[in-house]
Amino acid sequence: MNPKEERTLRKDIINKRRLPYSLEILEVQGDKYKVLTNFGSEIVYIKKGDAYFLEEELK
C-alpha cells in the first residue's frame, strides 16, 4: 500500500468511526484492517459496505 492510499484509509476510518485519536495501519487483509492507536492498542476493523466495524462487534 502506497503512502497516499494509507493516508486516505486512515482518514476514512477515523472520520467514519468518529475517532478522537490517530491510527497507524499495521496490516491489511482484504477488508480487514489491523491498526495501532496512538495509545498503543492494536485494533482490528472490518469494512462492511461503507462502514467500519470492530472485529469484536461482528462476533
OpenMM code with the backbone's topology and positions (N, CA, C; nanometers):
from openmm import Vec3, app, unit

residues = "MET ASN PRO LYS GLU GLU ARG THR LEU ARG LYS ASP ILE ILE ASN LYS ARG ARG LEU PRO TYR SER LEU GLU ILE LEU GLU VAL GLN GLY ASP LYS TYR LYS VAL LEU THR ASN PHE GLY SER GLU ILE VAL TYR ILE LYS LYS GLY ASP ALA TYR PHE LEU GLU GLU GLU LEU LYS".split()
positions = [
    Vec3(0.0864, -0.1173, 0.0000),
    Vec3(0.0000, 0.0000, 0.0000),
    Vec3(0.0907, 0.1232, 0.0000),
    Vec3(0.0657, 0.2124, -0.0941),
    Vec3(0.1496, 0.3316, -0.1004),
    Vec3(0.1048, 0.4333, 0.0060),
    Vec3(0.1892, 0.5317, 0.0374),
    Vec3(0.1577, 0.6284, 0.1436),
    Vec3(0.0264, 0.7051, 0.1225),
    Vec3(-0.0053, 0.7369, -0.0026),
    Vec3(-0.1288, 0.8110, -0.0299),
    Vec3(-0.2519, 0.7257, 0.0021),
    Vec3(-0.2492, 0.5975, -0.0383),
    Vec3(-0.3602, 0.5066, -0.0085),
    Vec3(-0.3745, 0.4864, 0.1426),
    Vec3(-0.2612, 0.4725, 0.2109),
    Vec3(-0.2645, 0.4537, 0.3566),
    Vec3(-0.3232, 0.5758, 0.4262),
    Vec3(-0.2827, 0.6944, 0.3844),
    Vec3(-0.3345, 0.8187, 0.4436),
    Vec3(-0.4853, 0.8293, 0.4217),
    Vec3(-0.5311, 0.7959, 0.3002),
    Vec3(-0.6737, 0.8001, 0.2684),
    Vec3(-0.7510, 0.7001, 0.3542),
    Vec3(-0.6977, 0.5800, 0.3709),
    Vec3(-0.7615, 0.4773, 0.4524),
    Vec3(-0.7696, 0.5208, 0.5986),
    Vec3(-0.6601, 0.5747, 0.6519),
    Vec3(-0.6601, 0.6226, 0.7917),
    Vec3(-0.7666, 0.7299, 0.8119),
    Vec3(-0.7713, 0.8272, 0.7218),
    Vec3(-0.8703, 0.9350, 0.7323),
    Vec3(-1.0124, 0.8803, 0.7246),
    Vec3(-1.0351, 0.7836, 0.6356),
    Vec3(-1.1669, 0.7242, 0.6182),
    Vec3(-1.2125, 0.6543, 0.7468),
    Vec3(-1.1256, 0.5731, 0.8059),
    Vec3(-1.1609, 0.5036, 0.9302),
    Vec3(-1.1870, 0.6039, 1.0420),
    Vec3(-1.0991, 0.7003, 1.0579),
    Vec3(-1.1130, 0.7999, 1.1654),
    Vec3(-1.2427, 0.8787, 1.1501),
    Vec3(-1.2742, 0.9219, 1.0280),
    Vec3(-1.3957, 1.0013, 1.0063),
    Vec3(-1.5231, 0.9188, 1.0234),
    Vec3(-1.5256, 0.7989, 0.9676),
    Vec3(-1.6475, 0.7179, 0.9753),
    Vec3(-1.6716, 0.6603, 1.1145),
    Vec3(-1.5656, 0.6333, 1.1897),
    Vec3(-1.5794, 0.5838, 1.3259),
    Vec3(-1.5835, 0.6991, 1.4275),
    Vec3(-1.5586, 0.8216, 1.3790),
    Vec3(-1.5550, 0.9417, 1.4641),
    Vec3(-1.4589, 0.9239, 1.5813),
    Vec3(-1.3374, 0.8838, 1.5473),
    Vec3(-1.2361, 0.8550, 1.6479),
    Vec3(-1.1640, 0.9814, 1.6922),
    Vec3(-1.1377, 0.9941, 1.8225),
    Vec3(-1.0665, 1.1114, 1.8740),
    Vec3(-0.9155, 1.0911, 1.8785),
    Vec3(-0.8642, 0.9858, 1.8145),
    Vec3(-0.7219, 0.9559, 1.8197),
    Vec3(-0.6723, 0.9159, 1.6807),
    Vec3(-0.5402, 0.9136, 1.6657),
    Vec3(-0.4822, 0.8804, 1.5357),
    Vec3(-0.4541, 0.7307, 1.5256),
    Vec3(-0.4336, 0.6856, 1.4033),
    Vec3(-0.4111, 0.5446, 1.3748),
    Vec3(-0.2886, 0.5269, 1.2867),
    Vec3(-0.2288, 0.4100, 1.2984),
    Vec3(-0.1236, 0.3669, 1.2071),
    Vec3(-0.1673, 0.2314, 1.1531),
    Vec3(-0.1657, 0.2148, 1.0233),
    Vec3(-0.2062, 0.0889, 0.9609),
    Vec3(-0.0917, -0.0105, 0.9763),
    Vec3(-0.1193, -0.1257, 1.0397),
    Vec3(-0.0182, -0.2289, 1.0573),
    Vec3(-0.0278, -0.3382, 0.9520),
    Vec3(-0.1520, -0.3798, 0.9221),
    Vec3(-0.1710, -0.4924, 0.8314),
    Vec3(-0.3060, -0.4808, 0.7615),
    Vec3(-0.3089, -0.5180, 0.6351),
    Vec3(-0.4329, -0.5177, 0.5574),
    Vec3(-0.4508, -0.6566, 0.4966),
    Vec3(-0.5683, -0.7166, 0.5216),
    Vec3(-0.6035, -0.8459, 0.4626),
    Vec3(-0.7440, -0.8331, 0.4063),
    Vec3(-0.7535, -0.7992, 0.2798),
    Vec3(-0.8841, -0.7792, 0.2179),
    Vec3(-0.9556, -0.6609, 0.2807),
    Vec3(-1.0709, -0.6868, 0.3437),
    Vec3(-1.1472, -0.5812, 0.4115),
    Vec3(-1.1216, -0.5789, 0.5619),
    Vec3(-1.0133, -0.6387, 0.6053),
    Vec3(-0.9771, -0.6450, 0.7474),
    Vec3(-0.8513, -0.5608, 0.7685),
    Vec3(-0.8589, -0.4637, 0.8598),
    Vec3(-0.7501, -0.3693, 0.8813),
    Vec3(-0.7048, -0.3739, 1.0263),
    Vec3(-0.5796, -0.4103, 1.0482),
    Vec3(-0.5216, -0.4106, 1.1823),
    Vec3(-0.4487, -0.2780, 1.1988),
    Vec3(-0.4865, -0.2027, 1.3027),
    Vec3(-0.4304, -0.0696, 1.3232),
    Vec3(-0.3718, -0.0578, 1.4634),
    Vec3(-0.2835, 0.0383, 1.4793),
    Vec3(-0.2247, 0.0722, 1.6083),
    Vec3(-0.2696, 0.2136, 1.6415),
    Vec3(-0.3305, 0.2310, 1.7596),
    Vec3(-0.3737, 0.3644, 1.8008),
    Vec3(-0.2567, 0.4381, 1.8636),
    Vec3(-0.2711, 0.5690, 1.8804),
    Vec3(-0.1654, 0.6449, 1.9447),
    Vec3(-0.1576, 0.6149, 2.0949),
    Vec3(-0.2505, 0.5342, 2.1474),
    Vec3(-0.2462, 0.4897, 2.2867),
    Vec3(-0.1709, 0.3579, 2.2992),
    Vec3(-0.1316, 0.2979, 2.1870),
    Vec3(-0.0570, 0.1737, 2.1875),
    Vec3(-0.1422, 0.0484, 2.1766),
    Vec3(-0.2721, 0.0627, 2.1527),
    Vec3(-0.3619, -0.0521, 2.1399),
    Vec3(-0.3709, -0.0967, 1.9943),
    Vec3(-0.3718, -0.2278, 1.9743),
    Vec3(-0.3954, -0.2820, 1.8410),
    Vec3(-0.5430, -0.3158, 1.8288),
    Vec3(-0.6051, -0.2695, 1.7209),
    Vec3(-0.7480, -0.2898, 1.6971),
    Vec3(-0.7655, -0.3412, 1.5550),
    Vec3(-0.8628, -0.4302, 1.5359),
    Vec3(-0.8933, -0.4810, 1.4023),
    Vec3(-1.0302, -0.4273, 1.3613),
    Vec3(-1.0326, -0.3585, 1.2473),
    Vec3(-1.1568, -0.3082, 1.1895),
    Vec3(-1.1881, -0.3896, 1.0648),
    Vec3(-1.3158, -0.4155, 1.0432),
    Vec3(-1.3612, -0.4848, 0.9230),
    Vec3(-1.4569, -0.3922, 0.8502),
    Vec3(-1.4320, -0.3740, 0.7210),
    Vec3(-1.5178, -0.2862, 0.6412),
    Vec3(-1.6344, -0.3668, 0.5855),
    Vec3(-1.7553, -0.3214, 0.6167),
    Vec3(-1.8786, -0.3808, 0.5647),
    Vec3(-1.9561, -0.2689, 0.4978),
    Vec3(-1.9694, -0.2778, 0.3671),
    Vec3(-2.0365, -0.1705, 0.2939),
    Vec3(-1.9529, -0.0447, 0.3003),
    Vec3(-2.0095, 0.0600, 0.3566),
    Vec3(-1.9407, 0.1883, 0.3674),
    Vec3(-1.8953, 0.2164, 0.5105),
    Vec3(-1.9112, 0.1200, 0.6012),
    Vec3(-1.8803, 0.1407, 0.7426),
    Vec3(-1.7684, 0.0477, 0.7892),
    Vec3(-1.7057, 0.0863, 0.8991),
    Vec3(-1.6010, 0.0059, 0.9614),
    Vec3(-1.6511, -0.0403, 1.0975),
    Vec3(-1.6366, -0.1696, 1.1233),
    Vec3(-1.6815, -0.2272, 1.2488),
    Vec3(-1.5634, -0.2900, 1.3207),
    Vec3(-1.5671, -0.2877, 1.4532),
    Vec3(-1.4670, -0.3589, 1.5300),
    Vec3(-1.4875, -0.5078, 1.5073),
    Vec3(-1.3807, -0.5817, 1.5014),
    Vec3(-1.3901, -0.7249, 1.4786),
    Vec3(-1.4766, -0.7910, 1.5868),
    Vec3(-1.4658, -0.7440, 1.7108),
    Vec3(-1.5435, -0.7998, 1.8220),
    Vec3(-1.6927, -0.7751, 1.8072),
    Vec3(-1.7319, -0.6665, 1.7418),
    Vec3(-1.8736, -0.6347, 1.7237),
    Vec3(-1.9408, -0.7339, 1.6296),
    Vec3(-1.8647, -0.7952, 1.5416),
    Vec3(-1.9212, -0.8834, 1.4408),
    Vec3(-1.9248, -1.0295, 1.4845),
    Vec3(-1.8721, -1.0597, 1.6007),
    Vec3(-1.8720, -1.1986, 1.6503),
    Vec3(-1.9979, -1.2307, 1.7248),
] * unit.nanometer
topology = app.Topology()
chain = topology.addChain("A")
for resn in residues:
    res = topology.addResidue(resn, chain)
    for name in ("N", "CA", "C"):
        topology.addAtom(name, app.Element.getBySymbol(name[0]), res)
